[in-house]
Amino acid sequence: MAEQLTNEFTVNRPIEEAWPIITDVERIAPCLPGAQLTEIRREDDNEVYSGNVKVKLGAIATEFRGDAFFVERDDAAYTCTLNGKGRDTKGRGNASADIAAHAESLSPTSTKVTVTTDLHITGKIAQFGRGILGDVSAKLIDQFAQNLNEMIDADGIDAAADTASTPAESDGSPEPAVRKIDGPATEPIDLMEVGGTSILKRAAPAFAILILVLLLLRRRS
């Protein structure tokens, strides 16, 4: 099954401040419902970002895993493209996605980010109608944006600015090929609260994979 999803969210900061924040996945990952970044590794010339998503449907909980890497990025134009892939750890299906993100200034104090995802799903998780993913992804993006703006209001922009301007200390040894991310544990997404329909019993794995590919924005070193 193939489906194109378009989502938008607003960051309550001018674009020159918002872009470094929304492209810092280690900072924004906790804002994504149910998602956790677990490692960053080097493969050829790319940084690959790995994560997982926990979901629950009533008393049933499960976990999904996925990777993403940048295809290209243009900070001057506030655009980037990314490829992502994910799998249901119980073998019910796989998904891949080509993702494009673009930020534009709404006002001197706000920025709109548009994310277009070409999603391809195979296996049992593809056996439900089109359109459902769009409705649920919009709700998840709204929750992400709310969490993101609350985080920015609480922390300010200093953390992102310090990360961008201060080089990491080095003892001369080569950078490790894999860097583990020791982030906070995440609570599973309650899909009944998000979707509220019986169709979620079939759609839940694809919703989780969709969130994995939304881990798309990370400052390239």
N, C-alpha and C positions, 0 to 999 in steps of 0.2 A: 504494500500500500504506500502511495506517495501523497503527501499533503504539504501545502505551503501555508505557513503561519506567519502573521504579522502582528507584532505587539509593540506598544509604546509605553514609556514611563517618563516621569518628570523628576529631575533632581533639583533641589532648591539651592542651587549655587550657579554662579556664572560659568560659562562653558570652559574657560581656561582653568577653573578650579575643579569643575565636575569631572572632566575627562580623566585626569590622573587618578581620581578616586574610583570611578567605575571601571578603570582598567587595571585595578589592583585586586586580583582575585583573592589573595590572602586576606584582604581586609573586607571584601564584600561577600565572601562565601558564607559567613554565618547569617547573612541577611536572606539567603535563598532557603525557602521552606524545605526542611528535611535533608538538605544537602551538606556534604562535608568534603573539603579538599583534603586528600591524604598524602600526595607526593607530587613533586616536580622533578622530571628527569630529562636528560639530554639524549636525543636520538638524532644522529647526523647533525644537521644544522638547526634543528627545531627543539624548542622546549615543549614537552608533553605534560599536560596537567591531568592527573588522575583523581577521581573522586567517587563517592558513593551517595546513594539516596535511600533513605528508609521510608517506607510507607506502611500504613495499616488500613485495614478495612474491617471495622468491628474489632474482634479479638485476634484477627489474623494479621501478622506483620511479616514483612519480607524486605529484602535489600537488593539493590541494583548497582552495577558498577560501570564506569565509562571513562573515556579519555578524550582529550581535545587538544588541538594545536593550531597556532596561527598560520594561515596561508599567506596573508599580507596585512600590513597595517600602515596607515598614513595619519600620523598625529596632527600634521598641519591641516588636513581636511577633516579630522575627527571621524575617520572611518576605519573599519577593519573587517576582515573576513576570516572565517575559522571553519575547520572541519572537526566534527565530533562523532563519536560512536559509543554505543552502550549495549549492555546485555543483561538480560534477566538471569540471575545466578542459578535459578532453577531450570534453566534451559527452555523457557517458553517462547523465546524470540530474541531478535536483535534489532538494532536501529542505527542508522547513520544520518548525519545531517550536514548540510552546507549552510553556513550562517553568515549573514552580513549585518553589521551594526553601523549606525550613523547617528552622530549627535549634532544638534543644531541649537543655536541660541534662541530662546523664547523671549527673554528680557534680560536686562542687566543682572538679574538675580535668579534666573531659572534656565534650565537646559532640558530639551526634549531628546530622548534617545529612542530610535526606531530599530527594532530587531526583526529581520526577515529570515525565517528558517524553512529550508526545503528539507522535509523530513521523509525518510524512507524506512518503512517498518516491515519486517518479515517474521514468519512464524505465527503461533497462535495469537499473539498480541495484536496482529493485524486484522483479526476477525471481528471488527465492529465498524459501524458506519462512520462516514466522514463528518466533520464539523464538531464532534465532541471535544477533540483535543483543543480546538480553537477557543471554545468557551472556557474550558478549565485553565488553559494556559493564561488567558487574560486575567482570571482571578488570582492565579499564582503570581503573575507579574505585578498586579496591584499590591499584593501583600509584600512582595520583595521591595517595591518602591517605598512603601510605608516604613518598612524596617530600615532601609538604606537611609532615608531622610532622618529618621530618629537617631540612627547611629552618628550621622554627620553632625546633627545638632548637639549631641552629647559630647562627641570627641573633637569637633572642629576639623580643620583641614591640615593641622600641624603634622599629624602622623604621616599622611601621604606626602607632604612637602619634605619632611625629614628623610623619608625613604628614597625619594627621587633625587635629593641633592647631596646626601651623605654617602660616600662609597663605603662598602663593607670592609671591615678590617680583615687583613689577610696575613698569615704567617709564612706565605711563600709557597705553600703546598697547593696542588691543583684543586680546583673546585670539584666537589664530588659529583659523580654522574647522576646520582639519585639523592634528592633531598626530601626527607620525610617531613610532613607538616603535622605538628602536634597541636591540632585545633581542638576546640571544645566539642564534646559529644553533642549530637543533634537529636532532637525529638522527631519521631516519624510524622510524616504528613498524614492527617486523618482525611482520607479521601471522601468519606461520607460527608464531612463538613464542607469540603471544597466543592464536590459535585452534587451530592444530595440525591442521586438517582441510582436505580438498580443496575444501570449499564456499567457502573464503576467496577463491578465484579469482573467484567471482561476487559475494561480499559485501563485498570490500575497499572499494569506493567508499563504501558506506553506513556502514561503520565509521568512516571518516575524517570523514564529515559528522556523525556522532553526536558525535565528539570536538569538532568545531567548535561545536556547540550547547551543549556542556558549558562553553564559555567564558562562563558565564552570570552570574558574580557580580562586580560592580564597584561601588565606592563612587561614588555620584552626587555631582556637585559642587553 
